[in-house]
Amino acid sequence: MSDPSAASRPVQAVVLAGGQGSRLRPYTDDRPKPMVEIPGTGTPIIGHQLSWLADEGVTDVVVSCGHLAEVLQKWLETAELPVSVTTVVEPEPLGRGGGLKYAAARLPHPDQPWYATNGDIWTRFSLRDMADFHAERDAVATLALARPRLPWGAVQTDGFGRITDFIEAPPSTFEINAGVYVFSPEFAGLLPHRGDHERTTFPRLARERRLAGFTIPQGSYWRAIDTAKDLTEAAKELAALGR
């Protein structure tokens, strides 16, 4: 029996891979951030992302390139990829929202929903479940939400001010934007031609109650690769998970 919700799940995605990754130097001196490999995996971040997207039913991906675009484009041209990939390079800096709009214009099915992900996210969870969540709430945009572990230890106290426990790197009590999205077809038309959609489009949709947040399930892997320490931690975590 066919799954009726499958018809509303995206088969296309945008990967935003244009960041300079200055905090990841020297790794990003000769390659863009998404081309940095997690130690021990032999695969760049974007290779993992494309594999994940393919596993979740995506067939077409637009990769928005920027810093050292030619390095990323050459890899995409020579690698065996599980999806059809188109690359775009902004003619001039358009900001995050403008860049997303520019890339979305190259999606093969403008009348259908789409995923998007930042190019420095290393994660695994069910995009199909997130797409169903998005459709059930009739949202225009849905953000994946994560609770990253704090880089410090935490202290628990009782009501009298006595310390009762120490917790190493606890998860944050707040959820953050995890850099993975589901967008309805009309979302592209709401993006600015230039500027940051997180300061314009998202707040507007939130006020209109058309923005949803999908919490990444507990136990699913998620990490943003921003610094060399993130690379080291990711390698440890993935090794512990047997991946």
C-alpha positions in Angstrom: 0.0 0.0 0.0 1.4 3.4 -1.0 2.0 6.1 1.7 -0.3 9.0 1.0 2.0 11.5 2.8 4.9 10.6 0.5 3.5 12.9 -2.2 4.2 16.0 -0.1 7.8 15.0 0.7 10.4 17.0 -1.2 12.6 15.3 -3.8 14.8 18.4 -4.3 17.1 20.4 -2.0 19.5 23.3 -1.8 22.9 23.1 0.0 24.3 26.4 1.1 28.1 25.8 0.7 29.5 29.3 0.1 30.9 30.2 3.6 34.5 31.1 4.0 35.0 29.0 7.2 37.6 31.3 8.6 37.4 29.6 12.0 38.4 26.3 10.4 41.7 27.5 9.1 44.1 26.1 8.1 41.7 23.4 6.8 39.9 26.0 4.7 43.0 27.7 3.2 42.7 25.6 0.1 39.1 24.3 0.2 35.7 25.5 1.1 34.2 24.5 4.4 31.9 21.7 3.0 35.0 20.1 1.5 36.7 19.6 4.8 36.9 15.9 5.8 36.0 14.5 9.2 39.1 12.7 10.4 38.9 9.0 9.8 35.9 9.1 7.4 37.6 9.9 4.1 34.5 11.8 3.1 34.0 15.6 3.0 31.0 17.1 4.8 29.1 17.7 1.6 29.6 14.1 0.5 27.9 13.0 3.7 25.1 15.5 3.1 24.4 14.3 -0.4 24.3 10.7 0.7 21.9 11.6 3.5 19.7 13.5 1.2 19.6 10.7 -1.3 18.7 8.2 1.5 15.8 10.5 2.3 14.3 10.4 -1.2 16.0 13.5 -2.7 16.9 13.2 -6.4 18.0 16.8 -7.3 20.3 19.1 -5.4 21.4 22.7 -6.1 24.7 23.5 -4.4 25.3 27.2 -3.8 29.1 27.8 -4.0 31.2 30.8 -2.9 34.6 30.6 -1.3 36.9 28.6 -3.5 33.9 27.5 -5.6 36.1 25.9 -8.2 37.5 23.4 -5.7 34.0 22.3 -4.7 32.7 22.2 -8.3 35.7 20.1 -9.5 35.0 17.5 -6.7 31.3 17.4 -7.6 32.1 16.9 -11.2 34.5 14.0 -10.5 32.9 12.2 -7.6 30.3 9.5 -7.9 27.2 11.2 -6.5 23.9 9.6 -5.5 21.9 12.6 -6.7 21.8 14.9 -9.7 23.7 18.1 -8.7 23.6 21.6 -10.2 26.0 24.3 -8.9 25.4 28.0 -8.7 27.8 30.9 -7.8 26.3 34.3 -6.8 27.4 37.0 -9.3 27.8 39.3 -6.2 27.3 38.8 -2.5 23.6 38.5 -1.9 23.4 37.7 1.8 22.0 34.5 3.2 18.5 35.1 2.2 19.4 36.5 -1.3 21.7 33.5 -1.8 19.0 31.1 -0.9 16.6 32.7 -3.3 19.2 32.7 -6.1 19.9 29.0 -5.6 16.2 28.1 -5.3 15.6 29.6 -8.7 17.5 26.6 -10.2 15.4 23.9 -8.5 13.8 21.7 -11.1 10.4 21.7 -9.6 9.5 25.2 -8.5 5.9 24.2 -7.7 7.0 21.5 -5.2 8.4 21.7 -1.6 12.1 21.6 -1.0 14.7 20.9 1.7 17.7 23.2 2.4 20.7 22.7 4.6 23.8 24.7 5.6 26.9 23.3 4.2 28.6 22.7 7.5 26.0 20.5 9.2 26.9 16.9 10.0 23.7 15.1 11.0 21.4 12.1 10.5 17.7 12.0 11.2 14.5 11.4 9.3 13.9 14.1 6.8 10.7 12.2 5.8 9.4 12.6 9.3 10.3 16.3 9.2 8.5 16.8 5.9 5.4 15.1 7.3 5.5 17.3 10.4 5.8 20.3 8.0 2.8 19.2 6.0 0.6 18.4 9.0 1.1 22.0 10.3 0.5 23.6 6.9 3.7 25.6 7.5 5.4 27.7 4.9 8.8 26.9 6.5 9.9 24.4 9.1 13.2 24.6 10.9 15.0 21.6 12.4 15.8 22.3 16.1 18.7 20.9 18.1 19.9 21.0 21.7 23.7 21.2 21.3 25.9 20.2 24.2 27.4 23.1 26.1 31.3 23.3 25.8 31.5 23.6 29.6 30.6 21.5 32.6 27.4 22.4 34.5 26.7 22.5 38.3 23.5 21.4 39.9 22.4 22.9 43.2 19.6 22.3 45.6 17.1 24.9 46.9 19.5 25.8 49.8 22.5 26.5 47.5 24.4 23.3 48.1 26.1 21.7 45.1 24.5 18.3 44.4 26.1 17.2 41.1 28.5 18.0 38.3 27.4 17.4 34.7 30.0 17.2 31.9 28.9 19.0 28.7 25.2 18.9 29.3 22.7 19.6 26.4 21.5 23.2 26.2 18.1 23.9 27.8 17.3 26.0 24.7 16.6 24.6 21.2 18.6 26.3 18.4 18.1 26.5 14.6 19.9 23.3 13.4 20.5 24.6 9.9 18.2 22.1 8.1 14.8 23.2 6.6 11.7 22.2 4.8 10.1 24.9 2.6 6.8 25.0 0.8 6.9 26.2 -2.8 5.8 29.8 -2.0 8.7 30.3 0.4 11.1 31.3 -2.4 8.9 34.2 -3.3 9.1 35.5 0.3 12.9 35.6 0.4 14.7 39.0 0.0 16.7 39.5 -3.2 19.5 40.7 -1.0 19.9 40.3 2.8 19.3 37.9 5.6 16.0 35.9 5.7 16.6 35.1 9.3 16.0 38.8 10.1 13.2 39.3 7.7 11.3 36.3 6.3 11.5 34.0 9.4 10.3 36.6 11.9 7.4 37.6 9.6 6.3 34.0 9.2 6.6 33.5 13.0 4.3 36.4 13.6 1.8 34.9 11.1 2.1 31.5 12.8 3.3 29.9 9.6 6.8 28.9 10.8 7.2 25.5 12.5 10.0 23.9 14.5 10.8 20.2 14.3 12.9 18.9 17.2 15.5 16.5 16.0 14.7 13.2 17.8 16.8 12.4 20.9 19.6 10.1 20.0 20.0 11.4 16.5 23.4 12.8 15.6 23.9 16.5 14.9 26.9 18.8 14.9 27.8 22.1 13.2 31.4 22.0 12.0 32.7 25.5 12.9 36.1 25.0 14.4 39.0 22.5 14.4 37.8 21.3 17.8 34.4 20.4 16.2 36.3 18.2 13.7 38.0 16.4 16.5 34.9 15.9 18.5 32.9 14.8 15.5 35.5 12.1 14.7 35.4 10.8 18.3 31.6 10.8 18.3 31.2 9.1 15.0 33.8 6.5 16.0 31.8 5.8 19.2 28.7 5.4 17.1 30.5 2.9 14.8 30.1 5.1 11.7 
